[in-house]
Amino acid sequence: PFKKDFFDAVVANHLLFYLSDLPLGLSEIARVLKKSGVFYASTYGKSHMKEINELAQEFDSRIRLSTTFLPEQFGKENGKEILSRYFDDVERFDYTDTLIIDQAKPVVDYIVSCHGNQNEILSGRLHEFYEFVRTKIENQGSITVTKEACLFIAQNKKTIK
């Protein structure tokens, strides 16, 4: 519903990988962004929080925390190539960090909140899973989780083909 060349900036914060039609979404962003506008898109890489997935699968190898591997849709590794089809001057700024987890409940709560198949597998086994995570943290002192994210900044809209 927005006019062409309407916005000075558009922000997509960890969301492009959820679009069912990414080319259509990016075409629309390019359309509504002014010629001098800037597009900011954050995402994460293939190693982002990999230890959470590994922990869940160590408990039960059938667990998948997401129905699709989101960084393959739009991630650190392929984002510049994808955005370059719609924008010139695409830059990537990496953010690498770690998360130190020393409590089981937040990890279990996060895993249960994910949109994969873990709820059906963990149904009736939640206490067992909590104890598994608690024991692992107790034995190791903590769980270190990789945070691998980035920000793409794109400018100078191309002519949409």
Phi and psi in radians as a Rosetta constraint file:
Dihedral C 1 N 2 CA 2 C 2 CIRCULARHARMONIC -1.549 0.35
Dihedral N 2 CA 2 C 2 N 3 CIRCULARHARMONIC 2.617 0.35
Dihedral C 2 N 3 CA 3 C 3 CIRCULARHARMONIC -1.239 0.35
Dihedral N 3 CA 3 C 3 N 4 CIRCULARHARMONIC 2.728 0.35
Dihedral C 3 N 4 CA 4 C 4 CIRCULARHARMONIC -1.103 0.35
Dihedral N 4 CA 4 C 4 N 5 CIRCULARHARMONIC 2.536 0.35
Dihedral C 4 N 5 CA 5 C 5 CIRCULARHARMONIC 0.960 0.35
Dihedral N 5 CA 5 C 5 N 6 CIRCULARHARMONIC 0.835 0.35
Dihedral C 5 N 6 CA 6 C 6 CIRCULARHARMONIC -1.753 0.35
Dihedral N 6 CA 6 C 6 N 7 CIRCULARHARMONIC -0.688 0.35
Dihedral C 6 N 7 CA 7 C 7 CIRCULARHARMONIC -1.774 0.35
Dihedral N 7 CA 7 C 7 N 8 CIRCULARHARMONIC 2.499 0.35
Dihedral C 7 N 8 CA 8 C 8 CIRCULARHARMONIC -1.341 0.35
Dihedral N 8 CA 8 C 8 N 9 CIRCULARHARMONIC -0.556 0.35
Dihedral C 8 N 9 CA 9 C 9 CIRCULARHARMONIC -2.616 0.35
Dihedral N 9 CA 9 C 9 N 10 CIRCULARHARMONIC 2.604 0.35
Dihedral C 9 N 10 CA 10 C 10 CIRCULARHARMONIC -2.298 0.35
Dihedral N 10 CA 10 C 10 N 11 CIRCULARHARMONIC 2.385 0.35
Dihedral C 10 N 11 CA 11 C 11 CIRCULARHARMONIC -2.106 0.35
Dihedral N 11 CA 11 C 11 N 12 CIRCULARHARMONIC 2.287 0.35
Dihedral C 11 N 12 CA 12 C 12 CIRCULARHARMONIC -2.201 0.35
Dihedral N 12 CA 12 C 12 N 13 CIRCULARHARMONIC 1.702 0.35
Dihedral C 12 N 13 CA 13 C 13 CIRCULARHARMONIC -1.637 0.35
Dihedral N 13 CA 13 C 13 N 14 CIRCULARHARMONIC 1.808 0.35
Dihedral C 13 N 14 CA 14 C 14 CIRCULARHARMONIC 0.865 0.35
Dihedral N 14 CA 14 C 14 N 15 CIRCULARHARMONIC 0.952 0.35
Dihedral C 14 N 15 CA 15 C 15 CIRCULARHARMONIC -2.415 0.35
Dihedral N 15 CA 15 C 15 N 16 CIRCULARHARMONIC -0.401 0.35
Dihedral C 15 N 16 CA 16 C 16 CIRCULARHARMONIC -1.040 0.35
Dihedral N 16 CA 16 C 16 N 17 CIRCULARHARMONIC -0.563 0.35
Dihedral C 16 N 17 CA 17 C 17 CIRCULARHARMONIC -1.221 0.35
Dihedral N 17 CA 17 C 17 N 18 CIRCULARHARMONIC -0.160 0.35
Dihedral C 17 N 18 CA 18 C 18 CIRCULARHARMONIC -1.600 0.35
Dihedral N 18 CA 18 C 18 N 19 CIRCULARHARMONIC -0.205 0.35
Dihedral C 18 N 19 CA 19 C 19 CIRCULARHARMONIC -1.178 0.35
Dihedral N 19 CA 19 C 19 N 20 CIRCULARHARMONIC 2.337 0.35
Dihedral C 19 N 20 CA 20 C 20 CIRCULARHARMONIC -1.290 0.35
Dihedral N 20 CA 20 C 20 N 21 CIRCULARHARMONIC -0.426 0.35
Dihedral C 20 N 21 CA 21 C 21 CIRCULARHARMONIC -2.339 0.35
Dihedral N 21 CA 21 C 21 N 22 CIRCULARHARMONIC 1.447 0.35
Dihedral C 21 N 22 CA 22 C 22 CIRCULARHARMONIC -1.035 0.35
Dihedral N 22 CA 22 C 22 N 23 CIRCULARHARMONIC -0.789 0.35
Dihedral C 22 N 23 CA 23 C 23 CIRCULARHARMONIC -1.010 0.35
Dihedral N 23 CA 23 C 23 N 24 CIRCULARHARMONIC -0.724 0.35
Dihedral C 23 N 24 CA 24 C 24 CIRCULARHARMONIC -1.121 0.35
Dihedral N 24 CA 24 C 24 N 25 CIRCULARHARMONIC -0.766 0.35
Dihedral C 24 N 25 CA 25 C 25 CIRCULARHARMONIC -1.070 0.35
Dihedral N 25 CA 25 C 25 N 26 CIRCULARHARMONIC -0.771 0.35
Dihedral C 25 N 26 CA 26 C 26 CIRCULARHARMONIC -1.229 0.35
Dihedral N 26 CA 26 C 26 N 27 CIRCULARHARMONIC -0.616 0.35
Dihedral C 26 N 27 CA 27 C 27 CIRCULARHARMONIC -1.074 0.35
Dihedral N 27 CA 27 C 27 N 28 CIRCULARHARMONIC -0.719 0.35
Dihedral C 27 N 28 CA 28 C 28 CIRCULARHARMONIC -1.191 0.35
Dihedral N 28 CA 28 C 28 N 29 CIRCULARHARMONIC -0.711 0.35
Dihedral C 28 N 29 CA 29 C 29 CIRCULARHARMONIC -1.076 0.35
Dihedral N 29 CA 29 C 29 N 30 CIRCULARHARMONIC -0.809 0.35
Dihedral C 29 N 30 CA 30 C 30 CIRCULARHARMONIC -1.082 0.35
Dihedral N 30 CA 30 C 30 N 31 CIRCULARHARMONIC -0.642 0.35
Dihedral C 30 N 31 CA 31 C 31 CIRCULARHARMONIC -1.147 0.35
Dihedral N 31 CA 31 C 31 N 32 CIRCULARHARMONIC -0.779 0.35
Dihedral C 31 N 32 CA 32 C 32 CIRCULARHARMONIC -1.484 0.35
Dihedral N 32 CA 32 C 32 N 33 CIRCULARHARMONIC -0.191 0.35
Dihedral C 32 N 33 CA 33 C 33 CIRCULARHARMONIC -1.452 0.35
Dihedral N 33 CA 33 C 33 N 34 CIRCULARHARMONIC 2.320 0.35
Dihedral C 33 N 34 CA 34 C 34 CIRCULARHARMONIC -1.064 0.35
Dihedral N 34 CA 34 C 34 N 35 CIRCULARHARMONIC 2.732 0.35
Dihedral C 34 N 35 CA 35 C 35 CIRCULARHARMONIC -0.979 0.35
Dihedral N 35 CA 35 C 35 N 36 CIRCULARHARMONIC -0.584 0.35
Dihedral C 35 N 36 CA 36 C 36 CIRCULARHARMONIC -1.652 0.35
Dihedral N 36 CA 36 C 36 N 37 CIRCULARHARMONIC 0.147 0.35
Dihedral C 36 N 37 CA 37 C 37 CIRCULARHARMONIC -1.334 0.35
Dihedral N 37 CA 37 C 37 N 38 CIRCULARHARMONIC 2.944 0.35
Dihedral C 37 N 38 CA 38 C 38 CIRCULARHARMONIC -2.222 0.35
Dihedral N 38 CA 38 C 38 N 39 CIRCULARHARMONIC 2.394 0.35
Dihedral C 38 N 39 CA 39 C 39 CIRCULARHARMONIC -1.935 0.35
Dihedral N 39 CA 39 C 39 N 40 CIRCULARHARMONIC 2.204 0.35
Dihedral C 39 N 40 CA 40 C 40 CIRCULARHARMONIC -1.961 0.35
Dihedral N 40 CA 40 C 40 N 41 CIRCULARHARMONIC 2.167 0.35
Dihedral C 40 N 41 CA 41 C 41 CIRCULARHARMONIC -2.358 0.35
Dihedral N 41 CA 41 C 41 N 42 CIRCULARHARMONIC 2.065 0.35
Dihedral C 41 N 42 CA 42 C 42 CIRCULARHARMONIC -1.763 0.35
Dihedral N 42 CA 42 C 42 N 43 CIRCULARHARMONIC 2.685 0.35
Dihedral C 42 N 43 CA 43 C 43 CIRCULARHARMONIC -2.810 0.35
Dihedral N 43 CA 43 C 43 N 44 CIRCULARHARMONIC -3.038 0.35
Dihedral C 43 N 44 CA 44 C 44 CIRCULARHARMONIC -2.317 0.35
Dihedral N 44 CA 44 C 44 N 45 CIRCULARHARMONIC 2.932 0.35
Dihedral C 44 N 45 CA 45 C 45 CIRCULARHARMONIC -1.668 0.35
Dihedral N 45 CA 45 C 45 N 46 CIRCULARHARMONIC 3.079 0.35
Dihedral C 45 N 46 CA 46 C 46 CIRCULARHARMONIC -1.140 0.35
Dihedral N 46 CA 46 C 46 N 47 CIRCULARHARMONIC -0.387 0.35
Dihedral C 46 N 47 CA 47 C 47 CIRCULARHARMONIC -1.623 0.35
Dihedral N 47 CA 47 C 47 N 48 CIRCULARHARMONIC -0.041 0.35
Dihedral C 47 N 48 CA 48 C 48 CIRCULARHARMONIC -1.031 0.35
Dihedral N 48 CA 48 C 48 N 49 CIRCULARHARMONIC 2.098 0.35
Dihedral C 48 N 49 CA 49 C 49 CIRCULARHARMONIC 0.963 0.35
Dihedral N 49 CA 49 C 49 N 50 CIRCULARHARMONIC 0.520 0.35
Dihedral C 49 N 50 CA 50 C 50 CIRCULARHARMONIC -1.026 0.35
Dihedral N 50 CA 50 C 50 N 51 CIRCULARHARMONIC -0.544 0.35
Dihedral C 50 N 51 CA 51 C 51 CIRCULARHARMONIC -1.152 0.35
Dihedral N 51 CA 51 C 51 N 52 CIRCULARHARMONIC -0.495 0.35
Dihedral C 51 N 52 CA 52 C 52 CIRCULARHARMONIC -1.168 0.35
Dihedral N 52 CA 52 C 52 N 53 CIRCULARHARMONIC -0.806 0.35
Dihedral C 52 N 53 CA 53 C 53 CIRCULARHARMONIC -1.095 0.35
Dihedral N 53 CA 53 C 53 N 54 CIRCULARHARMONIC -0.765 0.35
Dihedral C 53 N 54 CA 54 C 54 CIRCULARHARMONIC -1.076 0.35
Dihedral N 54 CA 54 C 54 N 55 CIRCULARHARMONIC -0.697 0.35
Dihedral C 54 N 55 CA 55 C 55 CIRCULARHARMONIC -1.086 0.35
Dihedral N 55 CA 55 C 55 N 56 CIRCULARHARMONIC -0.827 0.35
Dihedral C 55 N 56 CA 56 C 56 CIRCULARHARMONIC -1.094 0.35
Dihedral N 56 CA 56 C 56 N 57 CIRCULARHARMONIC -0.733 0.35
Dihedral C 56 N 57 CA 57 C 57 CIRCULARHARMONIC -1.292 0.35
Dihedral N 57 CA 57 C 57 N 58 CIRCULARHARMONIC -0.444 0.35
Dihedral C 57 N 58 CA 58 C 58 CIRCULARHARMONIC -1.141 0.35
Dihedral N 58 CA 58 C 58 N 59 CIRCULARHARMONIC -0.632 0.35
Dihedral C 58 N 59 CA 59 C 59 CIRCULARHARMONIC -1.234 0.35
Dihedral N 59 CA 59 C 59 N 60 CIRCULARHARMONIC -0.781 0.35
Dihedral C 59 N 60 CA 60 C 60 CIRCULARHARMONIC -2.678 0.35
Dihedral N 60 CA 60 C 60 N 61 CIRCULARHARMONIC 1.977 0.35
Dihedral C 60 N 61 CA 61 C 61 CIRCULARHARMONIC -1.122 0.35
Dihedral N 61 CA 61 C 61 N 62 CIRCULARHARMONIC -0.209 0.35
Dihedral C 61 N 62 CA 62 C 62 CIRCULARHARMONIC -1.409 0.35
Dihedral N 62 CA 62 C 62 N 63 CIRCULARHARMONIC -0.250 0.35
Dihedral C 62 N 63 CA 63 C 63 CIRCULARHARMONIC -1.230 0.35
Dihedral N 63 CA 63 C 63 N 64 CIRCULARHARMONIC 2.269 0.35
Dihedral C 63 N 64 CA 64 C 64 CIRCULARHARMONIC -2.206 0.35
Dihedral N 64 CA 64 C 64 N 65 CIRCULARHARMONIC 2.101 0.35
Dihedral C 64 N 65 CA 65 C 65 CIRCULARHARMONIC -1.371 0.35
Dihedral N 65 CA 65 C 65 N 66 CIRCULARHARMONIC -0.237 0.35
Dihedral C 65 N 66 CA 66 C 66 CIRCULARHARMONIC -2.496 0.35
Dihedral N 66 CA 66 C 66 N 67 CIRCULARHARMONIC 2.541 0.35
Dihedral C 66 N 67 CA 67 C 67 CIRCULARHARMONIC -1.256 0.35
Dihedral N 67 CA 67 C 67 N 68 CIRCULARHARMONIC -0.451 0.35
Dihedral C 67 N 68 CA 68 C 68 CIRCULARHARMONIC -2.314 0.35
Dihedral N 68 CA 68 C 68 N 69 CIRCULARHARMONIC 2.691 0.35
Dihedral C 68 N 69 CA 69 C 69 CIRCULARHARMONIC -1.477 0.35
Dihedral N 69 CA 69 C 69 N 70 CIRCULARHARMONIC 1.715 0.35
Dihedral C 69 N 70 CA 70 C 70 CIRCULARHARMONIC -0.993 0.35
Dihedral N 70 CA 70 C 70 N 71 CIRCULARHARMONIC -0.694 0.35
Dihedral C 70 N 71 CA 71 C 71 CIRCULARHARMONIC -1.075 0.35
Dihedral N 71 CA 71 C 71 N 72 CIRCULARHARMONIC -0.336 0.35
Dihedral C 71 N 72 CA 72 C 72 CIRCULARHARMONIC -1.304 0.35
Dihedral N 72 CA 72 C 72 N 73 CIRCULARHARMONIC -0.469 0.35
Dihedral C 72 N 73 CA 73 C 73 CIRCULARHARMONIC -1.277 0.35
Dihedral N 73 CA 73 C 73 N 74 CIRCULARHARMONIC -0.863 0.35
Dihedral C 73 N 74 CA 74 C 74 CIRCULARHARMONIC -2.796 0.35
Dihedral N 74 CA 74 C 74 N 75 CIRCULARHARMONIC 1.845 0.35
Dihedral C 74 N 75 CA 75 C 75 CIRCULARHARMONIC -2.440 0.35
Dihedral N 75 CA 75 C 75 N 76 CIRCULARHARMONIC -3.088 0.35
Dihedral C 75 N 76 CA 76 C 76 CIRCULARHARMONIC -0.983 0.35
Dihedral N 76 CA 76 C 76 N 77 CIRCULARHARMONIC -0.704 0.35
Dihedral C 76 N 77 CA 77 C 77 CIRCULARHARMONIC -1.298 0.35
Dihedral N 77 CA 77 C 77 N 78 CIRCULARHARMONIC -0.546 0.35
Dihedral C 77 N 78 CA 78 C 78 CIRCULARHARMONIC -2.076 0.35
Dihedral N 78 CA 78 C 78 N 79 CIRCULARHARMONIC -0.044 0.35
Dihedral C 78 N 79 CA 79 C 79 CIRCULARHARMONIC -1.078 0.35
Dihedral N 79 CA 79 C 79 N 80 CIRCULARHARMONIC -0.728 0.35
Dihedral C 79 N 80 CA 80 C 80 CIRCULARHARMONIC -1.117 0.35
Dihedral N 80 CA 80 C 80 N 81 CIRCULARHARMONIC -0.750 0.35
Dihedral C 80 N 81 CA 81 C 81 CIRCULARHARMONIC -1.071 0.35
Dihedral N 81 CA 81 C 81 N 82 CIRCULARHARMONIC -0.766 0.35
Dihedral C 81 N 82 CA 82 C 82 CIRCULARHARMONIC -1.130 0.35
Dihedral N 82 CA 82 C 82 N 83 CIRCULARHARMONIC -0.862 0.35
Dihedral C 82 N 83 CA 83 C 83 CIRCULARHARMONIC -1.159 0.35
Dihedral N 83 CA 83 C 83 N 84 CIRCULARHARMONIC -0.511 0.35
Dihedral C 83 N 84 CA 84 C 84 CIRCULARHARMONIC -1.130 0.35
Dihedral N 84 CA 84 C 84 N 85 CIRCULARHARMONIC -0.294 0.35
Dihedral C 84 N 85 CA 85 C 85 CIRCULARHARMONIC -1.283 0.35
Dihedral N 85 CA 85 C 85 N 86 CIRCULARHARMONIC -0.340 0.35
Dihedral C 85 N 86 CA 86 C 86 CIRCULARHARMONIC -2.078 0.35
Dihedral N 86 CA 86 C 86 N 87 CIRCULARHARMONIC -0.354 0.35
Dihedral C 86 N 87 CA 87 C 87 CIRCULARHARMONIC -2.417 0.35
Dihedral N 87 CA 87 C 87 N 88 CIRCULARHARMONIC 2.672 0.35
Dihedral C 87 N 88 CA 88 C 88 CIRCULARHARMONIC -1.655 0.35
Dihedral N 88 CA 88 C 88 N 89 CIRCULARHARMONIC 2.960 0.35
Dihedral C 88 N 89 CA 89 C 89 CIRCULARHARMONIC 0.983 0.35
Dihedral N 89 CA 89 C 89 N 90 CIRCULARHARMONIC 0.890 0.35
Dihedral C 89 N 90 CA 90 C 90 CIRCULARHARMONIC -1.551 0.35
Dihedral N 90 CA 90 C 90 N 91 CIRCULARHARMONIC 2.151 0.35
Dihedral C 90 N 91 CA 91 C 91 CIRCULARHARMONIC -2.052 0.35
Dihedral N 91 CA 91 C 91 N 92 CIRCULARHARMONIC 2.582 0.35
Dihedral C 91 N 92 CA 92 C 92 CIRCULARHARMONIC -2.059 0.35
Dihedral N 92 CA 92 C 92 N 93 CIRCULARHARMONIC 2.312 0.35
Dihedral C 92 N 93 CA 93 C 93 CIRCULARHARMONIC -2.085 0.35
Dihedral N 93 CA 93 C 93 N 94 CIRCULARHARMONIC 2.020 0.35
Dihedral C 93 N 94 CA 94 C 94 CIRCULARHARMONIC -1.474 0.35
Dihedral N 94 CA 94 C 94 N 95 CIRCULARHARMONIC 2.558 0.35
Dihedral C 94 N 95 CA 95 C 95 CIRCULARHARMONIC -2.256 0.35
Dihedral N 95 CA 95 C 95 N 96 CIRCULARHARMONIC 1.958 0.35
Dihedral C 95 N 96 CA 96 C 96 CIRCULARHARMONIC -2.050 0.35
Dihedral N 96 CA 96 C 96 N 97 CIRCULARHARMONIC 2.334 0.35
Dihedral C 96 N 97 CA 97 C 97 CIRCULARHARMONIC -2.764 0.35
Dihedral N 97 CA 97 C 97 N 98 CIRCULARHARMONIC 3.098 0.35
Dihedral C 97 N 98 CA 98 C 98 CIRCULARHARMONIC -2.345 0.35
Dihedral N 98 CA 98 C 98 N 99 CIRCULARHARMONIC 2.753 0.35
Dihedral C 98 N 99 CA 99 C 99 CIRCULARHARMONIC -2.087 0.35
Dihedral N 99 CA 99 C 99 N 100 CIRCULARHARMONIC 2.207 0.35
Dihedral C 99 N 100 CA 100 C 100 CIRCULARHARMONIC -1.783 0.35
Dihedral N 100 CA 100 C 100 N 101 CIRCULARHARMONIC 2.083 0.35
Dihedral C 100 N 101 CA 101 C 101 CIRCULARHARMONIC -1.948 0.35
Dihedral N 101 CA 101 C 101 N 102 CIRCULARHARMONIC 2.175 0.35
Dihedral C 101 N 102 CA 102 C 102 CIRCULARHARMONIC -2.135 0.35
Dihedral N 102 CA 102 C 102 N 103 CIRCULARHARMONIC 0.246 0.35
Dihedral C 102 N 103 CA 103 C 103 CIRCULARHARMONIC -2.348 0.35
Dihedral N 103 CA 103 C 103 N 104 CIRCULARHARMONIC 2.453 0.35
Dihedral C 103 N 104 CA 104 C 104 CIRCULARHARMONIC -1.351 0.35
Dihedral N 104 CA 104 C 104 N 105 CIRCULARHARMONIC -0.684 0.35
Dihedral C 104 N 105 CA 105 C 105 CIRCULARHARMONIC -0.995 0.35
Dihedral N 105 CA 105 C 105 N 106 CIRCULARHARMONIC -0.816 0.35
Dihedral C 105 N 106 CA 106 C 106 CIRCULARHARMONIC -1.068 0.35
Dihedral N 106 CA 106 C 106 N 107 CIRCULARHARMONIC -0.615 0.35
Dihedral C 106 N 107 CA 107 C 107 CIRCULARHARMONIC -1.174 0.35
Dihedral N 107 CA 107 C 107 N 108 CIRCULARHARMONIC -0.828 0.35
Dihedral C 107 N 108 CA 108 C 108 CIRCULARHARMONIC -1.100 0.35
Dihedral N 108 CA 108 C 108 N 109 CIRCULARHARMONIC -0.785 0.35
Dihedral C 108 N 109 CA 109 C 109 CIRCULARHARMONIC -1.036 0.35
Dihedral N 109 CA 109 C 109 N 110 CIRCULARHARMONIC -0.743 0.35
Dihedral C 109 N 110 CA 110 C 110 CIRCULARHARMONIC -1.103 0.35
Dihedral N 110 CA 110 C 110 N 111 CIRCULARHARMONIC -0.843 0.35
Dihedral C 110 N 111 CA 111 C 111 CIRCULARHARMONIC -1.054 0.35
Dihedral N 111 CA 111 C 111 N 112 CIRCULARHARMONIC -0.724 0.35
Dihedral C 111 N 112 CA 112 C 112 CIRCULARHARMONIC -1.158 0.35
Dihedral N 112 CA 112 C 112 N 113 CIRCULARHARMONIC -0.528 0.35
Dihedral C 112 N 113 CA 113 C 113 CIRCULARHARMONIC -1.371 0.35
Dihedral N 113 CA 113 C 113 N 114 CIRCULARHARMONIC -0.251 0.35
Dihedral C 113 N 114 CA 114 C 114 CIRCULARHARMONIC -1.174 0.35
Dihedral N 114 CA 114 C 114 N 115 CIRCULARHARMONIC 2.793 0.35
Dihedral C 114 N 115 CA 115 C 115 CIRCULARHARMONIC -1.783 0.35
Dihedral N 115 CA 115 C 115 N 116 CIRCULARHARMONIC 0.803 0.35
Dihedral C 115 N 116 CA 116 C 116 CIRCULARHARMONIC -1.896 0.35
Dihedral N 116 CA 116 C 116 N 117 CIRCULARHARMONIC -2.506 0.35
Dihedral C 116 N 117 CA 117 C 117 CIRCULARHARMONIC -1.857 0.35
Dihedral N 117 CA 117 C 117 N 118 CIRCULARHARMONIC 0.186 0.35
Dihedral C 117 N 118 CA 118 C 118 CIRCULARHARMONIC -1.124 0.35
Dihedral N 118 CA 118 C 118 N 119 CIRCULARHARMONIC -0.550 0.35
Dihedral C 118 N 119 CA 119 C 119 CIRCULARHARMONIC -1.109 0.35
Dihedral N 119 CA 119 C 119 N 120 CIRCULARHARMONIC -0.729 0.35
Dihedral C 119 N 120 CA 120 C 120 CIRCULARHARMONIC -1.187 0.35
Dihedral N 120 CA 120 C 120 N 121 CIRCULARHARMONIC -0.607 0.35
Dihedral C 120 N 121 CA 121 C 121 CIRCULARHARMONIC -1.318 0.35
Dihedral N 121 CA 121 C 121 N 122 CIRCULARHARMONIC -0.653 0.35
Dihedral C 121 N 122 CA 122 C 122 CIRCULARHARMONIC -1.484 0.35
Dihedral N 122 CA 122 C 122 N 123 CIRCULARHARMONIC -0.148 0.35
Dihedral C 122 N 123 CA 123 C 123 CIRCULARHARMONIC -0.957 0.35
Dihedral N 123 CA 123 C 123 N 124 CIRCULARHARMONIC 2.139 0.35
Dihedral C 123 N 124 CA 124 C 124 CIRCULARHARMONIC 1.434 0.35
Dihedral N 124 CA 124 C 124 N 125 CIRCULARHARMONIC -0.080 0.35
Dihedral C 124 N 125 CA 125 C 125 CIRCULARHARMONIC -2.146 0.35
Dihedral N 125 CA 125 C 125 N 126 CIRCULARHARMONIC 0.232 0.35
Dihedral C 125 N 126 CA 126 C 126 CIRCULARHARMONIC -1.060 0.35
Dihedral N 126 CA 126 C 126 N 127 CIRCULARHARMONIC -0.745 0.35
Dihedral C 126 N 127 CA 127 C 127 CIRCULARHARMONIC -1.128 0.35
Dihedral N 127 CA 127 C 127 N 128 CIRCULARHARMONIC -0.703 0.35
Dihedral C 127 N 128 CA 128 C 128 CIRCULARHARMONIC -1.085 0.35
Dihedral N 128 CA 128 C 128 N 129 CIRCULARHARMONIC -0.733 0.35
Dihedral C 128 N 129 CA 129 C 129 CIRCULARHARMONIC -1.157 0.35
Dihedral N 129 CA 129 C 129 N 130 CIRCULARHARMONIC -0.768 0.35
Dihedral C 129 N 130 CA 130 C 130 CIRCULARHARMONIC -0.989 0.35
Dihedral N 130 CA 130 C 130 N 131 CIRCULARHARMONIC -0.796 0.35
Dihedral C 130 N 131 CA 131 C 131 CIRCULARHARMONIC -1.133 0.35
Dihedral N 131 CA 131 C 131 N 132 CIRCULARHARMONIC -0.647 0.35
Dihedral C 131 N 132 CA 132 C 132 CIRCULARHARMONIC -1.047 0.35
Dihedral N 132 CA 132 C 132 N 133 CIRCULARHARMONIC -0.847 0.35
Dihedral C 132 N 133 CA 133 C 133 CIRCULARHARMONIC -1.181 0.35
Dihedral N 133 CA 133 C 133 N 134 CIRCULARHARMONIC -0.764 0.35
Dihedral C 133 N 134 CA 134 C 134 CIRCULARHARMONIC -1.036 0.35
Dihedral N 134 CA 134 C 134 N 135 CIRCULARHARMONIC -0.778 0.35
Dihedral C 134 N 135 CA 135 C 135 CIRCULARHARMONIC -1.130 0.35
Dihedral N 135 CA 135 C 135 N 136 CIRCULARHARMONIC -0.725 0.35
Dihedral C 135 N 136 CA 136 C 136 CIRCULARHARMONIC -1.074 0.35
Dihedral N 136 CA 136 C 136 N 137 CIRCULARHARMONIC -0.781 0.35
Dihedral C 136 N 137 CA 137 C 137 CIRCULARHARMONIC -1.146 0.35
Dihedral N 137 CA 137 C 137 N 138 CIRCULARHARMONIC -0.748 0.35
Dihedral C 137 N 138 CA 138 C 138 CIRCULARHARMONIC -1.062 0.35
Dihedral N 138 CA 138 C 138 N 139 CIRCULARHARMONIC -0.742 0.35
Dihedral C 138 N 139 CA 139 C 139 CIRCULARHARMONIC -1.225 0.35
Dihedral N 139 CA 139 C 139 N 140 CIRCULARHARMONIC -0.636 0.35
Dihedral C 139 N 140 CA 140 C 140 CIRCULARHARMONIC -1.649 0.35
Dihedral N 140 CA 140 C 140 N 141 CIRCULARHARMONIC -0.304 0.35
Dihedral C 140 N 141 CA 141 C 141 CIRCULARHARMONIC 1.599 0.35
Dihedral N 141 CA 141 C 141 N 142 CIRCULARHARMONIC -0.560 0.35
Dihedral C 141 N 142 CA 142 C 142 CIRCULARHARMONIC -3.049 0.35
Dihedral N 142 CA 142 C 142 N 143 CIRCULARHARMONIC 3.009 0.35
Dihedral C 142 N 143 CA 143 C 143 CIRCULARHARMONIC -2.055 0.35
Dihedral N 143 CA 143 C 143 N 144 CIRCULARHARMONIC 2.220 0.35
Dihedral C 143 N 144 CA 144 C 144 CIRCULARHARMONIC -1.707 0.35
Dihedral N 144 CA 144 C 144 N 145 CIRCULARHARMONIC 2.214 0.35
Dihedral C 144 N 145 CA 145 C 145 CIRCULARHARMONIC -2.049 0.35
Dihedral N 145 CA 145 C 145 N 146 CIRCULARHARMONIC 2.254 0.35
Dihedral C 145 N 146 CA 146 C 146 CIRCULARHARMONIC -1.237 0.35
Dihedral N 146 CA 146 C 146 N 147 CIRCULARHARMONIC 2.301 0.35
Dihedral C 146 N 147 CA 147 C 147 CIRCULARHARMONIC -2.010 0.35
Dihedral N 147 CA 147 C 147 N 148 CIRCULARHARMONIC 2.017 0.35
Dihedral C 147 N 148 CA 148 C 148 CIRCULARHARMONIC -2.272 0.35
Dihedral N 148 CA 148 C 148 N 149 CIRCULARHARMONIC 1.700 0.35
Dihedral C 148 N 149 CA 149 C 149 CIRCULARHARMONIC -2.216 0.35
Dihedral N 149 CA 149 C 149 N 150 CIRCULARHARMONIC 2.992 0.35
Dihedral C 149 N 150 CA 150 C 150 CIRCULARHARMONIC -2.737 0.35
Dihedral N 150 CA 150 C 150 N 151 CIRCULARHARMONIC 2.877 0.35
Dihedral C 150 N 151 CA 151 C 151 CIRCULARHARMONIC -2.146 0.35
Dihedral N 151 CA 151 C 151 N 152 CIRCULARHARMONIC 2.252 0.35
Dihedral C 151 N 152 CA 152 C 152 CIRCULARHARMONIC -1.761 0.35
Dihedral N 152 CA 152 C 152 N 153 CIRCULARHARMONIC 2.360 0.35
Dihedral C 152 N 153 CA 153 C 153 CIRCULARHARMONIC -2.112 0.35
Dihedral N 153 CA 153 C 153 N 154 CIRCULARHARMONIC 2.122 0.35
Dihedral C 153 N 154 CA 154 C 154 CIRCULARHARMONIC -2.152 0.35
Dihedral N 154 CA 154 C 154 N 155 CIRCULARHARMONIC 2.449 0.35
Dihedral C 154 N 155 CA 155 C 155 CIRCULARHARMONIC -2.394 0.35
Dihedral N 155 CA 155 C 155 N 156 CIRCULARHARMONIC 3.022 0.35
Dihedral C 155 N 156 CA 156 C 156 CIRCULARHARMONIC 0.983 0.35
Dihedral N 156 CA 156 C 156 N 157 CIRCULARHARMONIC 1.300 0.35
Dihedral C 156 N 157 CA 157 C 157 CIRCULARHARMONIC -0.909 0.35
Dihedral N 157 CA 157 C 157 N 158 CIRCULARHARMONIC 2.356 0.35
Dihedral C 157 N 158 CA 158 C 158 CIRCULARHARMONIC -1.438 0.35
Dihedral N 158 CA 158 C 158 N 159 CIRCULARHARMONIC 2.921 0.35
Dihedral C 158 N 159 CA 159 C 159 CIRCULARHARMONIC -1.293 0.35
Dihedral N 159 CA 159 C 159 N 160 CIRCULARHARMONIC 2.195 0.35
Dihedral C 159 N 160 CA 160 C 160 CIRCULARHARMONIC -1.233 0.35
Dihedral N 160 CA 160 C 160 N 161 CIRCULARHARMONIC 2.298 0.35
